[in-house]
Amino acid sequence: MLKLAAYGGTKVRKAPLLVEEHSKARFGKEEKKAVAEVIDSGHLCRVFGAKAKHFENEVSEYFSVSGAAVTASGTAAIHCALAAIGVGPGDEVITSPITDMGSVIPILALNAIPVFADVDPKTYNITAETIKAVLTNRTKAVIPVHFIGQSCVMEPILHLAKKHNIYIIEDCAQSYLSTCSGRLVGTMGDMGCFSLNDFKHITCGDGGFVISNNKDLISRARLFADKGYTRTEAVRNSVLFGLNYRISELQAAVASVQLKKLASIIERRRNFARKLDNLLKHVEGINTPFIEDGIEHSFWLYPFNIDENKLGVNAETFAWEVTAEGIPIPFPYIGLPIYLYDPLKNKQIYGKSSCPFECHLYGKNVSNIKGLCPVAEKSLTNMLILPCSEFFSDSDARDIASALTKVCDYHLKGQTSR
Ligand SMILES: Cc1ncc(COP(=O)(O)O)c(C=O)c1O
């Protein structure tokens, strides 16, 4: 039996898998040219420049929607969307416990209450059933988070929302171009929110955008992102309370070039994932990513898990052993469900007050405690995540599969010889 690198054997992969060259290769002369154009124009702020406005038009066309509002981040995009639909004190907004704080900060920043629906154990996405279980007459909106590249199963969620007259704000930060029954994420709910931070499929460093087929909502989101200024009237007025969530012209210029690369990035990632699936599908003990019928994954990352009973090893040790083989699997990928993060657990959002949780306009008890979403908590203990990149080659896929196979074999054979 081959000795694992973790216990003194030879590594499957000697060269690093994640390399700076891949990071740099995301940007080329087109991005440089676009940035230079902004500098040459003398206007770096969107109020005076053309790039951000142009990017909004490009995004609308790309997703075939009525309008887009570009923002300073994905978090800002969700904040603008929630503000546009009028979320405020006393409202509840349902979302996923397995996400980034960026899905939850905007709810709290509007003095509303985040309510967590449990996830499906195979996709880690919230579902119509889990949403229904926490729905109340206070629910104003649901933010389905399309996790790690896979759209939520949207038809039953949309049906539920319609029945209860609640808004759907899709969080698409991790799932550009994933589809559900052929429909793109972001175009199914009332509004779709995207992030352009440095870790996403496409990036301009930091940025985001909201899309919608409702022009009124987009116009409110735009106003919220620019202090409520219409910038058309002779006498300046703020027509709606808002923040400064403007993206700069420099970022918009980069984002615009990146958008043109998006389809190819997703295609290459899907090809890579398909190759990995094929190499891993017969490896005893490995469960390749579970994808719901009718959904197309866009592989922000490559999620999988192991049959811990069959292999006789837990996910944490497995991740450590594979990492020692030269294939990094950070574990845990996300340690805690969001509701156990300090500000939520301790209900400390606004200074020493317990607002919004104990706001008189809410008047209900909130318990962000362990056990709130048992499936999510369990999933976080066995979820394994491999990196995915449009720059990974066939030989990278083979190395990843070899490392996983070696570790599985080691445990399977070790068990039979015991
Ligand atoms: C699911 C999800 N929602 C929202 C965000 C927030 O995006 P940003 O970092 O651009 O504010 C992120 C970012 O990691 C995310 O992964």
The ligand as an SDF file (V2000), in Angstrom:
LIG
                    3D

 16 16  0  0  0  0  0  0  0  0999 V2000
  -22.9010   34.3880   -1.2040 C   0  0  0  0  0  0  0  0  0  0  0  0
  -22.2780   35.7400   -1.0470 C   0  0  0  0  0  0  0  0  0  0  0  0
  -23.0790   36.7900   -0.8730 N   0  0  0  0  0  0  0  0  0  0  0  0
  -22.5770   38.0240   -0.7320 C   0  0  0  0  0  0  0  0  0  0  0  0
  -21.2360   38.2550   -0.7570 C   0  0  0  0  0  0  0  0  0  0  0  0
  -20.7180   39.6420   -0.5530 C   0  0  0  0  0  0  0  0  0  0  0  0
  -20.0030   40.1230   -1.6530 O   0  0  0  0  0  0  0  0  0  0  0  0
  -18.8730   41.2410   -1.4570 P   0  0  0  0  0  0  0  0  0  0  0  0
  -17.6890   40.6110   -0.8170 O   0  0  0  0  0  0  0  0  0  0  0  0
  -18.6080   41.7120   -2.8410 O   0  0  0  0  0  0  0  0  0  0  0  0
  -19.4680   42.3030   -0.6140 O   0  0  0  0  0  0  0  0  0  0  0  0
  -20.3550   37.1900   -0.9430 C   0  0  0  0  0  0  0  0  0  0  0  0
  -18.8990   37.4060   -0.9710 C   0  0  0  0  0  0  0  0  0  0  0  0
  -18.0920   36.6030   -0.6220 O   0  0  0  0  0  0  0  0  0  0  0  0
  -20.8960   35.8840   -1.0960 C   0  0  0  0  0  0  0  0  0  0  0  0
  -20.0960   34.8230   -1.2790 O   0  0  0  0  0  0  0  0  0  0  0  0
  1  2  1  0
  2  3  1  0
  2 15  2  0
  3  4  2  0
  4  5  1  0
  5  6  1  0
  5 12  2  0
  6  7  1  0
  7  8  1  0
  8  9  2  0
  8 10  1  0
  8 11  1  0
 12 13  1  0
 12 15  1  0
 13 14  2  0
 15 16  1  0
M  END
$$$$
